[in-house]
Every structure is written in C-alpha cells, then in structure tokens.
C-alpha cells in the first residue's frame, strides 16, 4: 500500500513538472505568435532601404510592384502561422491527457502517446526556427526546444 501511495505521489509531482514545462511552451508560442507579423514588415523596410541605396548608387529604378513581389515571396516563405497553430494544439492535447490521466485509466498508458506528442512539438519548433528568419524568434525557439527536451527526458520515465 505504501508503494502505491509513493508511486501516486511521484506521478503527481511528475505531472505538475510536465505541466510547468507545457505552460512555458505555451507562453513562448504566444510570444512568437505576437512577434511573427512584425518580421515581414521589418523585412520590407530593410529591403526598401537597401534597394533605394543600391538604386541611387547605380542610377537605376525599381518599381513598387517588384518590391511588393519580393516581400510577398518572403512573407510566404517565412509564414509560421501553421506551426504556431499546431504547437497550440499539441499543448492543449498534452493538457487534456494530463487531466485525463487519473487513477482508473491504467488501460491506456500515456508514455508512448506523450513521447509522440513531444516529437511533434520538436518538429514544429525546428520548422519555426528554419522559417522565421528573425533573431528574436530564433532565441525564443532555443528556449522552447530546451523545454521540450526537458519534457522528453521526464516522459521517458513514464511507463
């Protein structure tokens, strides 16, 4: 009986630790989501300034349509909205599993499912890092990946 109580206490502590990591992941995802729209606008401003400088030096002209097209291509290539939405979904799935993992749910061990969910979070974080093209988002993704790695280590202890 004491062994069962100890395992339950340990499981509750592990759940709380994992939920703490999930909360931090959710916070970072929202921060990245807030920053993402500014990335394209800043790219446009940098591009316009750079092109104007080069054009004035070379005596050439560039149409607004050319600049808009270049910014549109950048915006499409760096769009991380889908990855952000998937990460939000993974966070909610994790929270739902943690809430459902109560005594009596032993017929569905959560370890493998949680491990898969963590792999998906890692994949989304990697994609954001590759697409975002922004130093601030890159720094945030490093922290995000650290939280995911800590969760992965703890989930490996779940049967």
HULIN-V726177 format. One record per residue. N is the residue number from 1. RES is the residue in one small letter. SS is DSSP state (alpha for helix, beta for strand, coil for the rest). NEAR is the number of other C-alpha atoms within 12 Angstrom. Layout:
BEGIN
N/RES/SS/NEAR
N/RES/SS/NEAR
END
This chain:
BEGIN
1/x/coil/7
2/x/alpha/8
3/x/alpha/9
4/x/alpha/11
5/x/alpha/12
6/x/alpha/12
7/x/alpha/16
8/x/alpha/17
9/x/alpha/15
10/x/alpha/17
11/x/alpha/24
12/x/alpha/20
13/x/alpha/16
14/x/alpha/24
15/x/alpha/31
16/x/alpha/19
17/x/alpha/22
18/x/alpha/34
19/x/alpha/29
20/x/alpha/22
21/x/alpha/31
22/x/alpha/39
23/x/alpha/24
24/x/alpha/26
25/x/alpha/40
26/x/alpha/32
27/x/alpha/23
28/x/alpha/32
29/x/alpha/39
30/x/alpha/24
31/x/alpha/23
32/x/alpha/37
33/x/alpha/29
34/x/alpha/18
35/x/alpha/26
36/x/alpha/33
37/x/alpha/22
38/x/alpha/22
39/x/alpha/30
40/x/alpha/28
41/x/alpha/20
42/x/alpha/19
43/x/alpha/27
44/x/alpha/26
45/x/alpha/18
46/x/alpha/17
47/x/alpha/25
48/x/alpha/24
49/x/alpha/15
50/x/alpha/16
51/x/alpha/24
52/x/alpha/21
53/x/alpha/16
54/x/alpha/15
55/x/alpha/16
56/x/alpha/14
57/x/alpha/11
58/x/alpha/11
59/x/coil/11
60/x/coil/12
61/x/coil/16
62/x/coil/21
63/x/coil/14
64/x/alpha/15
65/x/alpha/12
66/x/alpha/16
67/x/alpha/23
68/x/alpha/20
69/x/alpha/16
70/x/alpha/23
71/x/alpha/25
72/x/alpha/19
73/x/alpha/16
74/x/alpha/23
75/x/alpha/25
76/x/alpha/19
77/x/alpha/19
78/x/coil/28
79/x/coil/30
80/x/coil/34
81/x/alpha/26
82/x/alpha/20
83/x/alpha/30
84/x/alpha/37
85/x/alpha/22
86/x/alpha/26
87/x/alpha/39
88/x/alpha/30
89/x/alpha/23
90/x/alpha/33
91/x/alpha/35
92/x/alpha/21
93/x/alpha/24
94/x/alpha/35
95/x/alpha/25
96/x/alpha/18
97/x/alpha/25
98/x/alpha/30
99/x/alpha/18
100/x/alpha/17
101/x/coil/25
102/x/coil/18
103/x/coil/18
104/x/coil/9
105/x/coil/13
106/x/coil/13
107/x/coil/10
108/x/coil/17
109/x/coil/21
110/x/coil/28
111/x/alpha/25
112/x/alpha/18
113/x/alpha/23
114/x/alpha/35
115/x/alpha/27
116/x/alpha/21
117/x/alpha/30
118/x/alpha/38
119/x/alpha/23
120/x/alpha/27
121/x/alpha/39
122/x/alpha/32
123/x/alpha/24
124/x/alpha/33
125/x/alpha/40
126/x/alpha/27
127/x/alpha/27
128/x/alpha/38
129/x/alpha/30
130/x/alpha/21
131/x/alpha/28
132/x/alpha/36
133/x/coil/27
134/x/coil/26
135/x/alpha/18
136/x/alpha/22
137/x/alpha/34
138/x/alpha/27
139/x/alpha/20
140/x/alpha/31
141/x/alpha/39
142/x/alpha/24
143/x/alpha/27
144/x/alpha/36
145/x/alpha/33
146/x/alpha/24
147/x/alpha/31
148/x/alpha/40
149/x/alpha/25
150/x/alpha/26
151/x/alpha/36
152/x/alpha/29
153/x/alpha/21
154/x/alpha/26
155/x/alpha/31
156/x/coil/20
157/x/coil/20
158/x/coil/25
159/x/coil/17
END
